[in-house]
Amino acid sequence: MKRRTLCILLFITALPLTQAARAASDAEALGWLRDMAQAMQQLSYRGRFVFAHDGRIDSLSLLHINDGSGVRERLRSLNGEAREVLRENENLTCVWPDSRQVIIDRFTASSARRLSPIWVPRELQRLQQHYRFAVEGRDRIADLAAVIVSILPNDDLRYGLKLWIAEDSKLMLQSVLLDELGQKREQVMFVQIEPIESGDAALLKLLPPVDNSYARVQSHTGDNTARVAADPRWKLEDLPEGFRLEAAYRKQRVDRDGFVQQMVLSDGMSSVSVFIEPATEGALEGATAMGAVNAFGLRRGKVNITAIGEAPLHTVQRIAEAVFRDEGAS
């Protein structure tokens, strides 16, 4: 009896210590993540990295300058089809020199993730509701000492992320996207990265203006029409926990009559877009995947609903199925 009482007392005594240790681990990890997010935004730096995804490896270069005029950036592919993404503060331009095509977009969390494999979480307070954080050890990347920090989900509704952060500069050296089973889906690893002086004139010449003779395509959806207000009759119910609507709008379809309505949802890290458009033959019905991106489509009456995002398939499917039309709304 005395032994049993002693075991219970030891368990009760140890429980607060375990919770305190967890809180301390979270706080340390969050400190590194805040420092990294600040460094990646506020410092000027350049480097080269590899991006492993979909069974292939891409090599890219990055130049990021933050000075008195704001943030400017140039991301260039070094293998395969020529491509570069230019950023000037809130403006993003993606250029394909060979085909002389340009895509113009606004810098947002979703557009940045779509056009660049480098993604840095910034809504850390929001992430604390559905993710846990930990410092998992030390490593060496690009000949630099690094701290390994994990952002892992508390459920199977979202992906996780591991980040290698430079101990001195706090720049991100490597990131690994993990699926709901903990398997690697994408990896970004710098092979060289260094802080630079933002006023270096030679480096500023590496930020070229976009050739005005290029054919321009407004927005990533491939059309040149402006966004208009979303149809308020399209709503969402029974969403996966933590996901909320970030934006909604419509665009005129280029090749046929009618509008495409887009809804963008996020839990602060994972992002899913929903497209609603008049039903057509050959539209996606069911599931498909490309690397870390899952898509699910269904037909509801006279419309096709397609959800696409870097999230587990069952999460993407639930979001697609959460869309409904409220005829009484205005």
Secondary structure, 3 states (H helix, E strand, C coil): CHHHHHHHHHHHHHHHHHHHHHHHHHHHHHHHHHHHHHHHHHCCEEEEEEEEECCEEEEEEEEEEEECCEEEEEEEECCCCCCEEEEECCEEEEEECCCCEEEEEECCHHHHHHHCCCCCCCCHHHHCCCEEEEEEEEEEECCEEEEEEEEEECCCCCCEEEEEEECCCCCEEEEEEECCCCCEEEEEEEEEEEECCCCCHHHHCCCCCCCCCCEEEECCCCCCCCCEECCCCEEECCCCCCCEEEEEEEEECCCCCCEEEEEEEECCCCEEEEEEEECCCCCCCEEEEECCEEEEEEEECCEEEEEEECCCHHHHHHHHHCEEECCCCC
